[in-house]
């Protein structure tokens, strides 16, 4: 099992919004938004059905990032 640097606070996000250039904020793993229990489930199991076909094999953690200024959302794949 790999370690996501954003999930574990080892690295911070530095991305600019493509719409308004404000600083984007990390809102956590995409899988945490599936339902009220997904935040407590095994991440590798959830990656098998996360909509990113090779995230488990490539060691990528999908994160939702959001712009607090204009509300733009994106999903980025973070290398674990």
C-alpha positions, -999 to +999 in steps of 0.1 A: +000+000+000+014+033-011+012+066+008-005+097-007+015+128+002-016+150+003-037+127+024-009+123+049+001+160+051+036+153+036+031+178+008+007+207+002-011+215-030-001+244-052-024+248-081-040+278-097-076+279-109-078+278-147-109+301-146-098+329-123-062+321-113-070+320-076-053+293-054-071+260-055-078+240-023-075+203-018-108+189-006-095+153-001-099+120-019-127+117-044-137+084-029-146+102+004-176+118-014-192+085-027-214+080+004-213+085+042-192+054+048-166+055+020-142+077+041-139+047+064-134+020+038-101+006+024-087+030-002-073+002-024-107-014-026-124+018-035-098+025-062-110-006-080-143+013-088-132+050-087-137+057-124-099+059-130-091+025-145-054+024-136-053+044-104-045+014-082-019-001-105-002+032-111-002+043-075-024+074-080-047+090-055-076+110-071-082+142-052-109+168-056-096+204-058-118+234-056-115+271-062-130+291-033-133+322-054-153+310-084-163+274-074-144+256-102-138+219-093-113+195-108-100+161-101-062+156-100-043+123-097-016+125-071+014+102-073+017+081-042 
